[in-house]
């Protein structure tokens, strides 16, 4: 099964990645896209309580743990995150038109960087795979490359159109 197009939303902690994703999802749906989200976290157990059954199964080194609730199904697969992204995207197959990935700044996907003025270094300065910068800054630092598109934090509709076009140009992640 082939992976759908995907784009990573990167930036330092507190830059507003999650807020941007929340605002982008309805705008992309308005563009006619079915969108999934993958979240990268350095927290080893962001979904599980310390003494929960699922945490106990994971400590017992189950290859995967899935649990179903009235709210849906969650799956934890025991795999190195750096090797997990592309196989994970392939599991979505044709169920979505696009996957937005929060994080994975070192992954193989094109990236949109969320950068807030005075909040840390601009990653795009050293990353040729950043295709757009979303920022509140009037001007980018001198080290910013000239190539990436630039969007203001409030330009959600324009950014959604840019991402939709990017997804349509990239029919699948190879």
Backbone as CSV, one residue per row, in Angstrom:
resi,resn,N_x,N_y,N_z,CA_x,CA_y,CA_z,C_x,C_y,C_z
1,UNK,0.843,-1.175,0.000,0.000,0.000,0.000,0.890,1.241,0.000
2,UNK,0.575,2.222,-0.815,1.367,3.441,-0.908,0.887,4.477,0.091
3,UNK,1.806,5.300,0.523,1.508,6.345,1.497,0.871,7.551,0.816
4,UNK,-0.052,8.203,1.506,-0.603,9.455,0.974,0.431,10.571,1.088
5,UNK,0.236,11.682,0.389,1.140,12.822,0.552,1.149,13.259,2.014
6,UNK,2.289,13.761,2.454,2.421,14.178,3.846,3.358,15.370,3.938
7,UNK,3.113,16.208,4.940,3.913,17.388,5.204,4.146,17.457,6.704
8,UNK,5.382,17.760,7.112,5.692,17.931,8.529,5.539,19.396,8.917
9,UNK,4.962,19.615,10.084,4.882,20.948,10.670,5.926,20.951,11.786
10,UNK,6.992,21.736,11.610,8.092,21.709,12.576,8.230,23.067,13.242
11,UNK,8.998,23.091,14.310,9.284,24.318,15.049,9.591,23.952,16.480
12,UNK,10.182,24.864,17.193,10.519,24.616,18.579,9.286,24.499,19.457
13,UNK,9.499,24.053,20.682,8.415,23.931,21.646,7.808,25.302,21.924
14,UNK,6.490,25.357,21.945,5.800,26.605,22.243,5.644,27.548,21.064
15,UNK,6.023,27.133,19.878,5.920,28.002,18.701,4.493,28.097,18.152
16,UNK,3.633,27.118,18.471,2.259,27.170,17.986,1.919,26.127,16.938
17,UNK,2.670,25.041,16.884,2.414,23.998,15.887,1.023,23.394,16.056
18,UNK,0.672,23.020,17.274,-0.625,22.380,17.514,-1.762,23.338,17.209
19,UNK,-1.639,24.593,17.604,-2.669,25.591,17.320,-2.836,25.764,15.811
20,UNK,-1.725,25.808,15.092,-1.809,25.932,13.635,-2.508,24.719,13.036
21,UNK,-2.162,23.523,13.497,-2.816,22.306,12.996,-4.319,22.338,13.258
22,UNK,-4.713,22.739,14.446,-6.149,22.832,14.771,-6.873,23.761,13.811
23,UNK,-6.226,24.839,13.437,-6.841,25.809,12.529,-6.781,25.350,11.072
24,UNK,-5.741,24.595,10.718,-5.591,24.116,9.343,-6.576,23.005,8.984
25,UNK,-6.895,22.138,9.932,-7.745,20.980,9.622,-9.078,21.382,8.991
26,UNK,-9.853,22.307,9.573,-11.108,22.688,8.907,-10.873,23.400,7.576
27,UNK,-9.801,24.189,7.483,-9.511,24.891,6.231,-9.157,23.905,5.120
28,UNK,-8.425,22.843,5.452,-8.096,21.821,4.455,-9.322,20.988,4.099
29,UNK,-10.168,20.729,5.081,-11.430,20.023,4.804,-12.277,20.856,3.831
30,UNK,-12.264,22.186,3.990,-12.971,23.075,3.066,-12.377,23.009,1.656
31,UNK,-11.109,22.598,1.548,-10.454,22.417,0.241,-10.805,21.052,-0.365
32,UNK,-11.632,20.280,0.346,-12.059,18.977,-0.146,-11.121,17.840,0.218
33,UNK,-10.225,18.057,1.170,-9.253,17.032,1.538,-9.654,16.307,2.825
34,UNK,-9.443,14.996,2.813,-9.542,14.193,4.043,-8.131,14.165,4.622
35,UNK,-7.977,14.652,5.856,-6.648,14.857,6.419,-6.486,14.058,7.708
36,UNK,-5.377,13.339,7.808,-4.998,12.657,9.033,-3.842,13.391,9.684
37,UNK,-3.611,13.118,10.955,-2.527,13.766,11.690,-1.707,12.699,12.409
38,UNK,-0.393,12.837,12.353,0.527,12.007,13.116,1.307,12.950,14.016
39,UNK,1.376,12.638,15.297,2.073,13.474,16.279,3.356,12.785,16.708
40,UNK,4.457,13.502,16.630,5.727,12.994,17.128,5.940,13.572,18.517
41,UNK,6.377,12.742,19.450,6.596,13.196,20.822,7.837,12.534,21.378
42,UNK,8.573,13.282,22.174,9.721,12.695,22.851,9.301,12.019,24.154
43,UNK,8.065,12.232,24.595,7.532,11.586,25.794,7.271,10.121,25.470
44,UNK,7.854,9.176,26.208,7.683,7.766,25.866,6.259,7.233,26.068
45,UNK,5.451,7.876,26.869,4.082,7.401,27.110,3.083,8.557,27.154
46,UNK,2.940,9.320,26.084,2.026,10.462,26.158,0.557,10.061,26.262
47,UNK,0.204,8.830,25.891,-1.193,8.413,25.882,-1.580,7.536,27.063
48,UNK,-0.614,7.070,27.817,-0.906,6.067,28.835,-0.567,6.549,30.237
49,UNK,-1.396,6.179,31.171,-1.096,6.421,32.587,-0.082,5.383,33.054
50,UNK,0.660,5.732,34.049,1.763,4.901,34.546,1.371,3.448,34.822
51,UNK,0.275,3.200,35.501,-0.071,1.834,35.892,-1.243,1.264,35.090
52,UNK,-1.522,1.846,33.920,-2.633,1.345,33.106,-2.298,-0.015,32.508
53,UNK,-3.326,-0.730,32.080,-3.111,-2.029,31.436,-2.216,-1.888,30.215
54,UNK,-2.459,-0.840,29.399,-1.668,-0.685,28.179,-0.199,-0.432,28.509
55,UNK,0.075,0.375,29.524,1.462,0.614,29.923,2.098,-0.676,30.426
56,UNK,1.335,-1.477,31.136,1.858,-2.759,31.632,2.190,-3.696,30.469
57,UNK,1.328,-3.743,29.464,1.577,-4.593,28.292,2.827,-4.120,27.547
58,UNK,2.982,-2.796,27.435,4.159,-2.266,26.756,5.430,-2.594,27.529
59,UNK,5.397,-2.481,28.861,6.561,-2.843,29.668,6.892,-4.325,29.515
60,UNK,5.883,-5.143,29.256,6.104,-6.576,29.026,6.589,-6.836,27.600
61,UNK,6.811,-5.763,26.848,7.383,-5.785,25.499,6.508,-6.449,24.455
62,UNK,5.194,-6.200,24.531,4.316,-6.625,23.441,4.760,-5.901,22.165
63,UNK,4.691,-6.568,21.020,5.081,-5.951,19.752,4.187,-4.758,19.427
64,UNK,2.912,-4.851,19.794,2.000,-3.728,19.677,0.921,-3.870,20.728
65,UNK,0.308,-2.749,21.067,-0.818,-2.730,21.994,-1.894,-1.870,21.360
66,UNK,-3.084,-2.428,21.206,-4.221,-1.671,20.681,-5.333,-1.735,21.711
67,UNK,-6.048,-0.638,21.861,-7.208,-0.682,22.729,-8.326,0.117,22.102
68,UNK,-9.518,-0.369,22.302,-10.697,0.247,21.697,-11.586,0.804,22.793
69,UNK,-12.114,1.987,22.553,-13.044,2.630,23.470,-14.194,3.184,22.635
70,UNK,-15.256,3.641,23.261,-16.322,4.278,22.481,-15.823,5.485,21.672
71,UNK,-14.709,6.084,22.095,-14.166,7.241,21.379,-13.300,6.847,20.185
72,UNK,-12.912,5.576,20.075,-12.079,5.153,18.961,-11.047,4.122,19.374
73,UNK,-10.140,3.849,18.460,-9.099,2.841,18.672,-7.753,3.545,18.676
74,UNK,-6.888,3.152,19.604,-5.526,3.668,19.631,-4.571,2.491,19.547
75,UNK,-3.466,2.720,18.865,-2.499,1.663,18.617,-1.111,2.170,18.967
76,UNK,-0.377,1.389,19.714,1.026,1.672,20.002,1.837,0.524,19.423
77,UNK,2.761,0.853,18.525,3.609,-0.153,17.893,5.025,0.042,18.411
78,UNK,5.647,-1.035,18.843,7.007,-0.979,19.375,7.960,-0.893,18.185
79,UNK,8.423,0.311,17.918,9.298,0.522,16.774,10.089,1.798,16.993
80,UNK,11.277,1.847,16.458,12.117,3.043,16.536,11.441,4.167,15.740
81,UNK,11.143,5.318,16.367,10.414,6.381,15.678,11.033,6.822,14.355
82,UNK,12.365,6.877,14.272,12.985,7.338,13.031,12.717,6.399,11.861
83,UNK,12.466,5.119,12.137,12.160,4.165,11.069,10.652,3.957,10.895
84,UNK,9.855,4.511,11.780,8.422,4.218,11.794,7.590,5.118,10.892
85,UNK,8.065,6.310,10.556,7.214,7.285,9.884,6.670,6.809,8.540
86,UNK,7.521,6.420,7.615,7.027,6.046,6.282,6.140,4.799,6.318
87,UNK,6.499,3.738,7.065,5.566,2.610,7.163,4.236,3.011,7.810
88,UNK,4.286,3.918,8.774,3.051,4.389,9.403,2.180,5.126,8.389
89,UNK,2.782,5.996,7.599,2.025,6.725,6.577,1.416,5.762,5.563
90,UNK,2.159,4.717,5.204,1.651,3.742,4.233,0.408,3.029,4.763
91,UNK,0.294,2.882,6.075,-0.894,2.232,6.648,-2.170,3.015,6.368
92,UNK,-2.039,4.328,6.165,-3.223,5.141,5.870,-3.736,4.894,4.462
93,UNK,-2.821,4.518,3.543,-3.217,4.214,2.171,-4.128,5.271,1.576
94,UNK,-5.246,4.829,1.055,-6.197,5.736,0.410,-7.282,6.233,1.353
95,UNK,-7.124,6.049,2.656,-8.159,6.497,3.586,-8.147,8.006,3.782
96,UNK,-7.019,8.660,3.441,-6.912,10.115,3.537,-6.227,10.645,2.281
97,UNK,-6.405,11.935,2.045,-5.756,12.596,0.910,-4.424,13.217,1.295
98,UNK,-4.251,13.449,2.597,-3.072,14.154,3.091,-2.872,13.803,4.554
99,UNK,-1.610,13.723,4.972,-1.290,13.552,6.392,-0.423,14.734,6.809
100,UNK,-0.828,15.390,7.884,-0.007,16.424,8.502,0.720,15.782,9.672
101,UNK,2.020,15.951,9.710,2.842,15.347,10.746,3.354,16.473,11.636
102,UNK,3.010,16.420,12.917,3.539,17.417,13.841,4.878,16.915,14.354
103,UNK,5.932,17.595,13.938,7.274,17.202,14.342,8.001,16.442,13.254
104,UNK,8.899,15.583,13.647,9.769,14.801,12.755,10.609,15.730,11.888
105,UNK,11.253,16.696,12.539,12.042,17.673,11.785,13.182,17.039,11.005
106,UNK,13.630,15.854,11.414,14.700,15.173,10.687,14.162,14.105,9.741
107,UNK,12.867,14.058,9.558,12.259,13.074,8.676,12.362,13.454,7.211
108,UNK,11.880,12.576,6.327,12.053,12.743,4.887,11.001,13.617,4.194
109,UNK,10.095,14.235,4.932,8.977,14.962,4.329,9.301,16.433,4.094
110,UNK,8.585,17.072,3.150,8.695,18.533,3.056,8.156,19.129,4.351
111,UNK,8.686,20.295,4.732,8.358,20.848,6.041,7.844,22.278,5.964
112,UNK,6.904,22.576,6.862,6.461,23.941,7.116,6.974,24.268,8.509
113,UNK,7.673,25.371,8.652,8.181,25.734,9.969,7.334,26.829,10.586
114,UNK,6.921,26.620,11.831,6.262,27.657,12.609,7.357,28.322,13.435
115,UNK,7.542,29.632,13.230,8.606,30.350,13.914,8.054,31.648,14.476
116,UNK,8.240,31.834,15.765,7.800,33.051,16.439,9.015,33.911,16.726
117,UNK,8.901,35.176,16.410,10.004,36.107,16.614,10.463,36.097,18.077
118,UNK,11.765,35.972,18.263,12.340,35.994,19.597,12.156,34.711,20.388
119,UNK,11.690,33.634,19.762,11.388,32.390,20.479,12.371,31.270,20.188
120,UNK,13.464,31.562,19.543,14.432,30.508,19.255,14.939,30.609,17.832
121,UNK,15.854,29.692,17.478,16.456,29.765,16.144,15.470,29.375,15.041
122,UNK,15.701,29.935,13.875,14.936,29.595,12.688,15.554,28.341,12.086
123,UNK,14.824,27.217,12.130,15.348,25.943,11.626,15.584,25.985,10.118
124,UNK,14.758,26.742,9.401,14.866,26.811,7.940,16.225,27.335,7.492
125,UNK,16.933,28.031,8.377,18.240,28.568,8.019,19.220,27.462,7.640
126,UNK,19.019,26.261,8.184,19.934,25.155,7.887,19.221,23.951,7.284
127,UNK,17.979,24.132,6.836,17.188,22.998,6.342,16.631,23.324,4.953
128,UNK,17.178,22.736,3.911,16.655,23.007,2.569,15.282,22.382,2.312
129,UNK,14.804,21.491,3.207,13.514,20.837,2.994,12.335,21.635,3.561
130,UNK,12.583,22.836,4.104,11.502,23.704,4.574,10.939,24.442,3.359
131,UNK,9.653,24.183,3.054,9.019,24.782,1.876,8.231,26.045,2.205
132,UNK,7.947,26.259,3.506,7.233,27.472,3.907,7.513,27.756,5.378
133,UNK,7.467,29.046,5.706,7.630,29.502,7.087,6.355,30.229,7.478
134,UNK,5.791,29.839,8.628,4.598,30.483,9.162,5.063,31.252,10.390
135,UNK,4.858,32.570,10.394,5.489,33.386,11.420,4.676,34.618,11.783
136,UNK,4.975,35.174,12.956,4.404,36.444,13.378,5.394,37.585,13.147
137,UNK,6.574,37.277,12.633,7.624,38.280,12.452,7.376,39.123,11.208
138,UNK,7.670,40.399,11.329,7.591,41.273,10.147,8.712,40.946,9.171
139,UNK,9.873,40.638,9.734,11.024,40.274,8.917,11.671,39.030,9.502
140,UNK,12.190,38.187,8.622,12.901,36.988,9.061,14.356,37.340,9.359
141,UNK,15.027,36.529,10.167,16.447,36.795,10.438,17.266,36.770,9.148
142,UNK,18.415,37.415,9.205,19.287,37.522,8.021,19.675,36.153,7.478
143,UNK,19.761,35.135,8.339,20.179,33.808,7.876,19.064,33.025,7.184
144,UNK,17.864,33.580,7.128,16.737,32.887,6.493,16.979,32.727,4.999
145,UNK,16.731,31.543,4.470,16.892,31.349,3.028,15.778,32.080,2.274
146,UNK,16.033,32.506,1.049,15.008,33.246,0.295,13.934,32.354,-0.333
147,UNK,14.170,31.028,-0.416,13.280,30.146,-1.159,11.924,29.863,-0.510
148,UNK,11.847,29.566,0.780,10.541,29.148,1.313,9.491,30.245,1.214
149,UNK,8.252,29.818,0.962,7.124,30.743,1.016,6.965,31.211,2.441
150,UNK,6.367,32.352,2.618,6.148,32.900,3.957,4.672,33.194,4.147
151,UNK,4.139,32.785,5.303,2.748,33.027,5.659,2.690,33.602,7.066
152,UNK,1.769,34.520,7.289,1.517,35.012,8.633,0.717,33.969,9.405
153,UNK,0.747,34.052,10.720,0.016,33.096,11.554,-1.485,33.113,11.276
154,UNK,-2.012,34.236,10.821,-3.446,34.355,10.565,-3.832,33.972,9.132
155,UNK,-2.872,33.687,8.284,-3.140,33.359,6.879,-3.458,31.884,6.689
156,UNK,-4.399,31.370,7.452,-4.709,29.943,7.439,-5.298,29.516,6.100
157,UNK,-6.185,30.308,5.524,-6.795,29.922,4.241,-5.749,29.853,3.131
158,UNK,-4.881,30.842,3.062,-3.813,30.826,2.053,-2.851,29.665,2.259
159,UNK,-2.524,29.394,3.514,-1.648,28.263,3.823,-2.322,26.945,3.458
160,UNK,-3.618,26.842,3.731,-4.362,25.622,3.368,-4.353,25.423,1.858
161,UNK,-4.519,26.480,1.109,-4.473,26.364,-0.360,-3.081,25.929,-0.818
162,UNK,-2.030,26.478,-0.204,-0.653,26.101,-0.525,-0.420,24.617,-0.232
163,UNK,-0.868,24.149,0.940,-0.691,22.747,1.316,-1.502,21.837,0.401
164,UNK,-2.722,22.228,0.073,-3.562,21.422,-0.831,-2.881,21.278,-2.193
165,UNK,-2.315,22.361,-2.693,-1.611,22.313,-3.979,-0.380,21.414,-3.863
166,UNK,0.356,21.535,-2.768,1.522,20.689,-2.532,1.113,19.215,-2.495
167,UNK,0.003,18.915,-1.824,-0.483,17.524,-1.734,-0.885,17.004,-3.109
168,UNK,-1.515,17.821,-3.902,-1.948,17.376,-5.232,-0.757,17.163,-6.167
169,UNK,0.298,17.955,-5.994,1.506,17.789,-6.802,2.265,16.526,-6.414
170,UNK,2.228,16.202,-5.146,2.909,14.999,-4.629,1.848,13.941,-4.390
171,UNK,1.571,13.163,-5.367,0.484,12.185,-5.235,0.750,11.170,-4.161
172,UNK,1.996,10.810,-3.917,2.345,9.833,-2.879,3.737,10.110,-2.381
173,UNK,4.007,9.718,-1.144,5.360,9.750,-0.597,6.053,8.481,-1.062
174,UNK,7.236,8.605,-1.610,7.981,7.420,-2.065,8.875,6.882,-0.985
